[in-house]
Amino acid sequence: MRIQLNTSGINWDRVVEILQKVEMASYTAEIHQTAFNNSQVVVFIFDTDTLIGFGRAITDGAYQAAVYDVAVWPEYQGKGVGWLILNTILEYCPNCNVILYATPGKETFYEKHSFRKMKTGMALFTDPGRMIEKGFIK
């Protein structure tokens, strides 16, 4: 496996394909490219030349960070790829409180890595009806 820590040469259509395959929110390739380019930390994992997983974080570099879009192609799930992505992101956010929201049903993955459910978490989504339908909010 190969780790890439920048957005150079990324096939953004493949990013969309992976997000759709794992039933995560997906936008156009151009929107994902903008999101990753505007993130302080990006991680892409390849098996030879095939993109198999990725994630990103936005951070102030001092004490707060937010993790987004951690996704792994299904055939590679359960093989440490997700942990490699998450651990790499966390290495670039030392001493930060880290928040994220997980796809419903994937919370245990993050709990295994010391994340805990928040009692005070709040969200304002652009499409709350969709987020209710997907099980993210009540």
Steps between C-alpha positions, in 0.01 A plus 500: 500500500609853427405814696466838329467818706402745227236529227739484206377270224195371689224351286202686646253278316648207697446698823132537406482130409638393839269733693198372308606137547520542878173699504654824620407844379640569160503813295654569162866424448569873486339564839700220663817637341425843649428350844822299508709786359366728776578250779821527698547123522423253220579131484459275197580128508585305185543131427761531226336772285139442610349743750341293777437749780537855623413753766559864585504743791452868554699637793603826661836339573476595866225309681207410272457269201212341311531179301296446185451255216681196639407231249646165398404284201300205646747225403767678707287563808604307810863488382635803684459753217247713689721502808801597287303794359370611839833457678682695230249784529536505879880518472457832321264636767704455819355639822167565327151414612363311201138478394337304219168359405484139394269331257225334706615148580871585485526656847666191649798541266570841653423382854772234458739789441405693815235729351199548725145611430435862586207605714507858377564457129284713276478533123348731245467318167411648163252214444369396844229278350764287329705479819192386696433239233861376516489477881747778583252717693161468664 
